[in-house]
């Protein structure tokens, strides 16, 4: 899709951006509990209604709503949300964040609340 098509698509109010859940624990939390807090390196261009899959270029697993919760600059920002992240402790969550993002040196990114609809 070229830039003009993206703008037209967005203008129609239909632009959606898939959110991938390749980690089993986070995906299970979303599908079974209907709510997951997820850390992302980059800020999303859109919030609201969207859809999720279990990895890049994979089919849809459910419809979701996405809401930015806060900017994250340390593990302390994640601690209050760890219970609904799919992990037992914030430290487990951070270990997976580093595993999924091997170039990451510090916890810096964005926290999103994702609800299954």
Secondary structure, DSSP 8 states (H G I E B T S, - for coil): --HHHHHHHHHTT-----EE--SHHHHHHHHHHSEEEEEESS--S--EEEEEESSTT--EEEEEEEEEEEEE-STHHHHTTGGGTTSSSHHHHHHHHHHH-TT--S--EEEEEEEE-
